[in-house]
Amino acid sequence: MAVQKYLLDTHTLLWFLAGDKKLSHRARQVIDDPNNEKFVSIASLWEIAIKVGLGKLHLAKPFDQMFPERLDFNRIQILDITVDSLIKLTTLPSHREHRDPFDRLIIAQGLAEGLPIITVDTVFDAYSIDRIW
């Protein structure tokens, strides 16, 4: 059986780590499957760090304890931003209803790396990305 690779959106990562019921059954199955390779964008960790620093997000543990500890435990790898991802970002269509720079970078990374993205966010469907939920 071929290894499947997936990119987790920021909220997907947070909901998974928190055991939140908002995470769909299918998303949880894909993430829990030890045969799948899971990635999270460094942009997601950047977004989380910003929100924690601004007091808009509270984690179960301090950021420096949660990451990379919980990522390692759950075998979730960090996906760095590459030049190919940035090139893809420059060619993404502009959708007026979707200007979130973190989402757009995650979409570009998914496209550049050929990774389906696990996200509840239906605005991702406006791009030619394989969205899992």
C-alpha positions in Angstrom: 0.0 0.0 0.0 1.4 3.4 -1.0 2.0 6.0 1.7 -0.5 8.8 1.5 0.7 12.3 2.5 -1.5 15.1 3.9 -1.2 18.7 4.9 -3.2 19.8 8.0 -4.7 23.3 8.0 -4.1 25.3 11.2 -7.5 24.7 12.8 -7.3 21.0 11.9 -4.0 20.7 13.8 -5.4 22.6 16.8 -8.6 20.6 16.9 -6.7 17.3 16.5 -4.3 18.1 19.3 -7.2 19.3 21.6 -9.4 16.2 20.8 -12.0 18.7 19.7 -15.3 17.2 18.5 -15.3 19.8 15.6 -12.8 17.6 13.8 -14.7 15.4 11.4 -14.6 11.6 11.7 -12.9 11.3 8.3 -10.2 13.9 9.2 -9.5 12.1 12.5 -9.2 8.7 10.7 -6.7 10.1 8.2 -4.6 11.8 10.8 -4.7 8.8 13.2 -3.7 6.3 10.4 0.0 5.4 11.1 0.5 4.6 7.5 -0.2 8.2 6.4 2.5 10.9 6.5 1.1 14.1 8.1 2.5 17.6 7.6 1.8 21.0 9.1 3.0 24.2 7.5 5.6 26.3 9.3 3.1 29.1 8.4 0.5 27.4 10.7 2.9 27.4 13.6 3.7 31.0 12.8 0.0 31.9 12.8 -0.5 30.0 16.1 2.5 31.8 17.7 1.2 35.2 16.6 -2.3 34.5 18.1 -0.8 33.1 21.3 1.4 36.2 21.6 -1.6 38.5 21.1 -3.7 36.6 23.6 -6.2 35.5 21.0 -5.4 31.9 21.4 -4.8 29.8 24.5 -3.0 26.5 24.3 -3.2 23.6 26.8 0.6 24.0 27.3 3.0 26.9 26.6 3.9 27.1 22.9 7.5 26.1 23.4 6.3 22.9 25.2 3.5 22.1 22.8 5.6 22.4 19.7 7.5 20.3 18.7 6.6 17.9 21.5 3.0 17.2 20.4 4.0 17.2 16.7 6.7 14.5 17.4 4.4 12.4 19.5 1.7 12.4 16.7 4.3 12.0 13.9 3.4 15.3 12.3 6.2 16.8 10.3 6.8 20.5 9.7 6.6 21.6 6.1 9.0 24.4 5.3 8.2 27.2 2.9 10.1 26.6 -0.4 10.7 28.8 -3.4 8.4 26.5 -5.3 5.6 27.2 -2.8 6.2 31.0 -3.1 6.1 30.7 -6.9 2.8 28.9 -6.7 1.6 31.6 -4.2 2.2 34.3 -6.8 0.0 32.5 -9.3 -3.0 31.7 -7.1 -6.2 33.3 -8.2 -7.4 36.2 -6.1 -10.7 35.5 -4.5 -12.3 38.6 -2.9 -13.8 36.5 -0.1 -10.5 34.9 0.7 -7.5 37.0 1.5 -6.1 35.2 4.5 -2.4 35.2 3.9 -1.8 32.0 6.0 -4.5 30.1 4.2 -3.2 31.2 0.8 0.3 30.1 1.7 -1.0 26.7 2.9 -2.9 26.3 -0.3 0.2 27.2 -2.3 2.3 24.6 -0.3 -0.4 21.9 -0.9 -0.3 22.6 -4.6 3.4 22.8 -4.9 3.9 19.6 -2.9 0.9 17.7 -4.3 -0.6 17.3 -0.9 -4.3 17.1 -0.1 -5.3 19.6 2.6 -7.3 18.5 5.6 -9.6 21.4 6.4 -13.2 22.3 7.1 -12.7 25.6 5.2 -14.8 25.3 2.1 -13.2 28.4 0.6 -10.2 26.1 -0.2 -12.5 24.5 -2.9 -12.1 27.7 -5.0 -8.6 26.5 -5.7 -7.6 23.3 -7.5 -6.7 21.6 -4.2 -7.9 18.2 -3.0 -9.7 19.1 0.3 -10.3 16.3 2.9 -12.9 16.7 5.5 
